[in-house]
Amino acid sequence: MDTTRRNMLKTALFGSGMLGLRSVATGIPMAALLSGRIPEAMAEGDPTEEPQTLVMFSSQAGDPFNANAPGSYGVNGVFNNPHAAMAPTNLMLGETATRAAKPWAEAPQWILDRTTFIHHRTYLNTHPAYSKVLGLVGSAKAPGGNGSDMMASVFSSELTETLDTIQEEPISLSKSELSFQGRALQSLRPSMLRQMFAPRDGVEFDLQQLRDQTLDDLHTQLKESGTHAQKTWLDRHALSRDQVRSIDETLLERFATLDGDDTTNQIHAAITLILMKVSPVIAIHIPFGGDNHNDTGLVKERDETIAGVASWTMLLEELEAAGLKDEVTVANLNVFGRTLRNQNGKGRDHNLNHHVMSITGKHVRGSVIGGIQESGNDYGATGFDSVTGAPGGDVAPERTLEAAAHTLGRALGVPQDRLDERIANGTPVLAALA
């Protein structure tokens, strides 16, 4: 990558003057750095919301994620993966007793206790419909409640101010393409990040120097005209040199170890971008069986589900190790699920009537929302109660996708009035929220 392109991409990610890195180096939100001063309202404010960054794993392939997840067992005629490594296993999601393929039951209990599995329908069953599903089949709206948008774009634009991120746009680290308010976004692969930020000509990040220069400028301004509230606010937010040294070493190590574009590298890159406060939404790809029409004996489904749950677990454990356990929510949305009837060992076809969204985070209660019922010549998601999450109730099957999106939005800290404007036809499921 030539120097000009490298610098252009850095500026696109971190803004003119590397404000994003300055924010990382100081702990001072972007809004204050952009203005060059600490607004009095910011200093005296007492924010009560806890907005979350979203890591979304998604697939245009339509993985059989739904076929072996909690809540997909115990229905006569539903065919789950038959291999011993995928054996039906009891597990607890918080206070909810359920059953799933064995890999889910082997995940750490603290993760299961903050994970909900929402059974819903996308009503689309072709791969090119991927962008429509991410647009919630027309229910995701542009700012102001008009036009159309993508779910990732909705959450990214609604969260950027409260999270003080460098950019509004979501970032895709996989082949999956996203758009922002109708504008297509280029995927940013981990290998590109390594090229952009790897040390060159002996020059490395010096976050400690950025910290000292930035805080000196702010202290000079406050000494001349600052209030007590502003000075107290700065003292509360500013990172110590030891904290910055730890961040500096972590970022350099993470960039240096990116050696490909696979799921593991996407996870490492996502966590680094979150630490750098780049975007409110990061999209990655975790395979769970792919487009498995010809998956004889469901072997690929078995292997990728085992590996997928392991990657999901690794993501959450590495977020915890990075101090982000309570600041990041992880969720998934694919174009469709897969058929649930036994296809005599020939794999699974597309299923527009059943998919499962998982949501894991601080504001999530371990639960299974909705269930499965016969639908045509296969099975589909039931409706569910928006208070209890039990099958049936006020959320009709055709509105379960929007309800899942509303529930995710609430878990992320998006106010309900904003969700009502940006995602039509939905209501959050209270049983899924902590």
C-alpha positions in Angstrom: 0.0 0.0 0.0 1.5 3.3 -1.0 2.0 6.1 1.5 -0.6 8.4 -0.1 -3.4 5.7 0.0 -2.3 4.7 3.5 -2.6 8.3 4.8 -6.0 8.8 3.0 -7.4 5.7 4.7 -6.1 6.8 8.1 -7.7 10.2 7.7 -11.0 8.7 6.6 -11.0 6.5 9.8 -9.6 8.9 12.3 -10.4 12.4 10.9 -8.2 15.3 10.3 -5.6 15.8 12.9 -6.0 12.2 14.1 -8.8 13.3 16.5 -9.7 9.7 17.0 -6.3 8.8 18.3 -6.2 11.9 20.5 -9.5 10.7 22.0 -8.0 7.2 22.6 -4.9 8.8 24.1 -6.7 11.1 26.6 -10.0 9.5 27.3 -11.7 12.8 26.3 -14.8 12.3 24.2 -14.6 13.4 20.6 -17.1 16.2 21.0 -14.8 18.1 23.4 -11.8 17.6 21.1 -13.7 18.8 18.1 -14.7 22.0 19.7 -11.3 22.5 21.4 -13.0 23.1 24.7 -15.3 21.4 27.2 -18.9 22.6 26.9 -20.4 23.7 30.2 -23.4 21.5 29.5 -21.2 18.5 29.0 -19.3 19.2 32.2 -22.4 19.6 34.3 -24.4 16.8 32.7 -25.1 13.5 34.4 -25.7 11.0 31.6 -27.8 8.1 32.7 -27.8 6.0 29.5 -25.2 3.3 28.8 -24.9 3.2 25.1 -23.3 0.1 23.6 -21.1 -0.5 20.6 -22.5 -3.2 18.3 -20.5 -6.1 16.8 -22.7 -7.8 14.3 -21.9 -11.1 12.7 -23.8 -11.6 9.5 -23.9 -13.8 6.4 -25.4 -13.6 3.0 -25.1 -17.4 2.7 -28.0 -17.9 5.1 -26.3 -20.2 7.7 -28.2 -23.0 9.5 -27.7 -21.0 12.7 -31.4 -21.5 13.4 -31.4 -25.3 13.2 -29.3 -26.0 16.3 -29.8 -22.9 18.5 -31.6 -22.8 21.9 -35.4 -23.0 21.3 -35.0 -25.2 18.2 -35.4 -28.5 20.0 -38.4 -30.4 21.4 -40.8 -29.9 18.4 -41.9 -33.1 16.8 -40.6 -33.3 13.2 -37.8 -30.7 13.6 -34.5 -32.3 12.4 -31.4 -31.1 14.4 -27.9 -32.1 13.5 -27.5 -35.8 14.3 -23.8 -36.0 15.2 -22.6 -36.8 18.7 -20.7 -33.6 18.9 -24.0 -31.8 18.3 -26.1 -33.9 20.7 -29.1 -32.2 22.3 -27.9 -30.8 25.6 -29.7 -29.0 28.5 -28.4 -25.6 29.4 -29.5 -22.5 31.3 -29.8 -19.0 29.9 -30.0 -17.0 33.1 -33.1 -18.5 34.7 -34.4 -20.0 31.5 -33.9 -23.7 31.1 -33.6 -24.8 27.4 -31.9 -27.2 25.1 -29.5 -26.7 22.2 -26.7 -28.4 20.3 -23.9 -29.4 22.6 -21.5 -26.5 21.6 -23.9 -23.9 22.9 -24.1 -25.7 26.3 -20.3 -25.6 26.6 -20.1 -21.8 26.3 -19.1 -20.0 29.6 -22.1 -19.5 31.8 -21.6 -15.8 32.2 -22.0 -15.4 28.5 -25.1 -17.6 28.3 -26.6 -15.6 31.2 -26.6 -12.4 29.1 -27.7 -14.0 25.8 -31.2 -14.1 24.3 -32.2 -16.1 21.2 -35.1 -14.6 19.3 -36.9 -16.8 16.8 -38.3 -14.7 13.9 -39.0 -14.7 10.2 -37.3 -12.7 7.4 -39.8 -13.6 4.7 -37.1 -13.6 2.1 -35.3 -16.7 0.8 -32.8 -15.6 -1.9 -29.2 -14.6 -1.4 -29.6 -11.3 -3.3 -32.3 -10.3 -0.7 -29.5 -9.9 1.9 -29.6 -6.1 1.8 -33.4 -6.1 2.0 -33.2 -8.2 5.2 -30.6 -5.9 6.7 -33.0 -3.1 5.8 -35.7 -5.0 7.8 -37.7 -5.5 4.6 -38.4 -1.8 4.4 -39.0 -1.1 8.1 -35.5 0.5 8.7 -36.0 4.2 8.0 -33.7 7.1 7.3 -33.3 9.9 9.9 -36.6 11.7 10.2 -38.5 8.4 9.7 -38.7 8.6 5.9 -37.2 6.6 3.1 -35.2 3.4 3.8 -32.0 2.5 5.5 -30.1 -0.6 6.9 -30.3 -1.7 10.5 -26.6 -1.3 11.0 -26.8 2.3 9.6 -29.8 3.1 11.9 -27.9 2.0 15.0 -24.6 3.6 13.9 -26.1 7.0 13.3 -28.2 6.9 16.5 -25.3 5.9 18.7 -22.4 7.9 17.3 -23.0 11.0 19.4 -23.4 9.2 22.8 -20.5 7.0 22.1 -18.3 9.9 20.8 -17.0 7.8 17.9 -14.9 9.2 15.0 -17.4 8.4 12.3 -21.1 7.7 12.0 -20.8 5.0 9.3 -20.6 1.3 10.3 -17.6 -0.7 9.3 -17.6 -4.1 7.6 -14.5 -6.2 8.2 -15.9 -9.1 6.0 -17.0 -9.5 2.4 -20.6 -8.5 3.5 -21.4 -5.1 2.1 -23.1 -2.5 4.2 -24.6 0.9 3.3 -25.1 4.1 5.2 -28.2 6.1 4.5 -28.3 4.7 1.0 -24.6 5.1 0.3 -22.6 1.9 -0.3 -19.6 1.4 2.0 -16.4 -0.3 1.1 -15.4 -3.3 3.3 -12.3 -2.7 5.3 -10.3 -6.0 5.6 -8.0 -6.7 8.6 -5.0 -7.1 6.2 -5.7 -3.5 5.0 -5.6 -2.3 8.6 -2.3 -3.9 9.2 -0.8 -2.2 6.2 -2.3 1.2 7.2 -1.0 1.2 10.8 2.1 -1.0 10.8 5.2 0.9 11.9 7.1 2.3 8.9 10.5 3.9 8.7 10.9 3.4 12.5 7.9 5.6 13.2 5.3 4.1 15.6 2.3 5.4 17.4 3.2 7.7 20.4 -0.1 7.9 22.2 1.6 9.2 25.3 2.9 12.2 23.4 -0.6 12.8 21.9 -2.0 12.5 25.4 0.4 15.1 27.0 0.0 17.6 24.1 -3.8 17.4 24.1 -4.2 17.6 27.9 -1.7 20.5 28.0 -3.8 22.4 25.5 -7.0 21.7 27.4 -5.5 22.6 30.8 -4.2 25.9 29.4 -7.7 26.8 28.1 -9.3 25.9 31.5 -6.7 27.8 33.5 -7.7 31.0 31.7 -11.4 30.6 31.5 -12.6 27.2 32.8 -15.1 26.6 35.5 -14.8 24.3 38.5 -17.2 21.8 36.8 -15.1 21.8 33.6 -11.9 21.1 35.5 -13.4 18.4 37.6 -14.8 16.8 34.4 -11.4 16.8 32.8 -9.7 15.2 35.8 -12.4 12.5 35.8 -12.0 11.6 32.1 -8.3 12.0 31.5 -6.3 8.8 31.4 -3.1 8.4 33.3 0.2 7.9 31.5 0.3 4.2 32.7 -3.2 3.7 31.2 -2.1 5.2 27.9 1.1 3.1 27.9 -1.1 0.0 28.2 -3.4 1.1 25.4 -0.4 1.9 23.2 1.1 -1.5 23.6 -2.2 -3.2 23.1 -3.0 -1.4 19.8 0.5 -1.9 18.4 0.4 -5.6 19.3 -3.1 -6.1 17.8 -2.2 -4.4 14.5 1.1 -6.3 14.3 -0.6 -9.7 14.7 -3.2 -9.3 12.0 -2.0 -11.8 9.5 -5.1 -12.5 7.3 -8.8 -11.8 6.8 -10.4 -14.8 8.5 -12.8 -14.7 11.4 -10.1 -14.6 14.1 -8.4 -11.6 12.4 -11.8 -9.9 12.0 -12.4 -10.3 15.7 -9.0 -8.9 16.7 -9.5 -6.0 14.2 -13.0 -5.2 15.5 -11.8 -5.0 19.1 -8.9 -2.7 18.1 -11.3 -0.4 16.2 -13.6 -0.3 19.2 -10.8 0.6 21.5 -9.9 3.4 19.1 -13.6 4.6 19.1 -13.8 4.5 15.4 -17.4 3.4 14.7 -20.5 2.4 16.8 -21.1 -0.7 14.6 -18.6 -3.2 13.4 -19.7 -6.1 11.2 -17.8 -9.4 10.9 -18.5 -12.9 9.6 -18.6 -16.0 11.7 -19.5 -19.1 9.6 -22.2 -21.4 11.0 -22.6 -23.9 8.1 -23.0 -21.6 5.1 -25.2 -22.4 2.1 -25.5 -26.1 2.8 -27.8 -27.5 0.2 -25.4 -30.3 -0.6 -24.0 -30.8 2.9 -24.3 -34.6 3.0 -24.9 -35.8 6.5 -24.7 -32.2 7.7 -21.0 -32.6 8.3 -20.1 -29.0 7.3 -22.9 -27.8 9.5 -21.5 -29.7 12.5 -17.9 -28.5 11.9 -18.8 -24.9 11.3 -21.3 -24.7 14.2 -18.6 -26.0 16.6 -16.1 -23.6 15.2 -18.7 -20.8 15.1 -19.7 -21.1 18.7 -16.0 -21.2 19.6 -15.4 -17.9 17.6 -18.4 -16.3 19.2 -17.1 -17.3 22.7 -13.6 -16.0 21.8 -15.0 -12.7 20.7 -16.9 -12.2 24.0 -14.0 -13.4 26.1 -11.5 -11.1 24.3 -14.0 -8.2 24.8 -13.9 -9.0 28.5 -10.1 -9.1 28.5 -10.0 -5.7 26.7 -12.2 -4.2 29.4 -15.2 -3.9 27.0 -17.4 -6.6 28.5 -20.0 -4.1 29.6 -19.6 -1.7 26.7 -20.2 -3.9 23.6 -23.2 -5.9 22.5 -22.9 -8.8 20.0 -25.7 -9.9 17.7 -26.3 -11.6 14.4 -28.7 -11.3 11.4 -28.6 -13.4 8.2 -30.6 -13.2 5.1 -32.6 -16.3 6.1 -32.5 -19.6 8.1 -32.5 -23.1 6.8 -35.2 -25.8 6.5 -35.9 -27.8 9.6 -37.4 -31.0 8.2 -35.2 -34.0 7.5 -34.0 -33.9 3.9 -32.7 -37.4 4.0 -29.1 -36.4 4.5 -29.0 -33.9 1.6 -28.4 -30.8 3.5 -30.8 -27.9 4.1 -32.6 -25.5 1.8 -33.5 -21.9 2.3 -36.2 -21.1 4.9 -37.9 -17.7 4.8 -40.0 -18.5 7.8 -37.4 -19.2 10.5 -34.2 -17.5 11.6 -32.7 -16.9 15.0 -31.2 -13.6 16.2 -28.9 -14.0 19.2 -28.1 -10.9 21.3 -25.4 -10.9 24.0 -24.6 -7.9 26.2 -24.9 -6.2 29.5 -28.5 -5.1 29.0 -29.7 -8.6 27.9 -31.5 -11.2 30.0 -30.7 -14.8 29.2 -33.8 -16.1 27.4 -35.5 -17.8 24.4 -38.1 -15.6 22.7 -40.8 -17.3 20.6 -40.6 -20.8 19.2 -41.3 -23.0 16.2 -44.5 -24.2 14.6 -45.4 -26.0 11.4 -45.5 -23.6 8.4 -46.4 -24.9 4.9 -44.2 -28.0 4.2 -41.7 -27.0 6.8 -41.4 -25.1 10.1 -41.5 -21.4 10.9 -41.2 -19.0 13.8 -44.3 -18.4 15.9 -45.4 -15.0 17.0 -44.6 -14.1 20.6 -45.6 -12.0 23.6 -43.8 -8.7 23.8 -43.7 -8.8 27.6 -43.0 -12.5 28.4 -41.5 -13.7 25.1 -43.7 -16.7 25.2 -45.0 -18.1 21.8 -48.2 -16.5 20.7 -49.2 -13.0 22.0 -49.3 -9.6 20.5 -46.3 -9.8 18.1 -47.5 -11.6 14.9 -45.0 -13.9 13.0 -44.8 -11.3 10.2 -43.5 -8.6 12.7 -41.0 -10.7 14.6 -38.0 -9.4 12.6 -38.9 -5.8 13.5 -39.4 -6.8 17.1 -36.0 -8.5 17.2 -34.5 -5.2 15.8 -36.3 -3.1 18.4 -35.1 -5.4 21.2 -31.5 -5.1 19.9 -31.9 -1.3 19.7 -33.0 -1.2 23.3 -30.1 -3.4 24.4 -27.8 -0.9 22.7 -29.2 2.0 24.6 -31.2 3.7 21.7 -34.1 5.6 23.2 -37.5 4.1 22.4 -38.8 7.2 20.7 -35.9 7.1 18.3 -36.5 3.4 17.6 -40.1 4.1 16.9 -39.0 6.7 14.3 -36.2 4.6 12.7 -37.7 1.1 12.8 -41.4 0.9 11.8 -43.8 -1.9 12.9 -41.7 -3.1 15.8 -41.9 -3.4 19.6 -39.1 -4.5 22.0 -39.5 -7.8 23.9 -39.1 -6.9 27.5 -38.3 -10.5 28.6 -35.1 -10.3 26.6 -33.9 -7.1 28.3 -32.1 -6.8 31.7 
